Every structure is written in structure tokens, then in C-alpha cells.
């Protein structure tokens, strides 16, 4: 993942409403990672399926939370977990 995309991610996370968090699932040179906003901890997985499964679980544990999956081709998918609509 490029530095530009990471900077954009950080800006999005700061824009979330109070009490709302984002879980990011993306690929880098060492595999797929999952990160909860505000945390430096990364969970790494060998494939996207395992990473998305962990990302969903993490978002459910931190409701209200959004899940963003970033694929290599630049496509992003967003899901929302919690009461009401997403941000």
C-alpha cells in the first residue's frame, strides 16, 4: 500500500463522528492486514478471506464501526456495523 493511500486513510479516520471507528483491511507487501483505527497493532493474514473475516469480527466488537476493504485494483468496499446508517 502506498504512503498516499495510508495518509488518505488516516484523514478518513479522523473525520469519523465521535464514538464511530473504522476497521481497515488492505494488502501490502507482506500479505493482508487488519487494523482498528487508533491502534498501531496489525493482524496479518495470508489471504483476503481470512482478513475480511477478522475485520468483520473486530467491527462487531467495536460497534458502531465501519469496515473498509481495499483491494489491489483500487476498489474499496465499505460495510457498517451498529445502529442506524453509517457516517
N, C-alpha and C positions, 0 to 999 in steps of 0.2 A: 504494500500500500504506500502510496507516495505521501510525502510530508504535506502537500497541499490538501489532500483528502483528509488527513488527520486533523489539520488546522480547521477545516470546514466542519468536521465532526465536533470538535471542541466548541465551536461557535454555536452549533445547534444545541448542544447540551446546556450551554449557559442560558439559552433562550427558553428552555422548558419552564413551565409555570411551577411555582413553589409546590413541593410535595410530589412532583412528577419526575420520573427518572427514565433514562434510556439505557437499553442493553444493546451493545453493538456487536454484530457478528460479521467478521470480514476475514479476508485472506491476506497473508503476507508471505515472505519467502520461506517461512518455516511451517506453514500449514494454516488452518483456520483457527481464529481466536475468538474468544467471547470476553467482553469486558463490560462491567456495570459502570455507568458514568460516576465520576468522582473517585473511582478506585484505580489504583495503578496495577492491580492484580489482573493477570491474563490467564484464562484457561485455554489450553491448546488442544486441538483435535485433528486427526489425520484426514477427516472428510467433512463436507458441509452438512450432511445429515446429522452427525453427532453434535456438531457445533450448534445447529439450529435447535435441536432437542434441548441442549443445555441452556441456550438463550431463552427459550420459552419458559423453562422451569425457573430461571432466575427472574424473569419479568413477572411471573405469577407470584413469586415470593416477595416482590417489592412493589406490589400494586399501589397506586396506579403507575404503570410503566409502559413504555413503548419499546418495541423490538425492531431494530433496523438490520437487515441483512444486505450486505454489499457484495455483489458478485464481480468476478474479474472483468466482465464486459461492461461494467459501469452501471448495470441495472441495480436499483435499490428497491427492496420490498419492506413495507412498514406494517406492523401489527400493533394493536393496542390491547392492553390487559388492565381491566379495572372498571370502575363505574363510569357510565356515560361514554361520550366520544373522546377521542384523543385530543391532544393540544391543537 
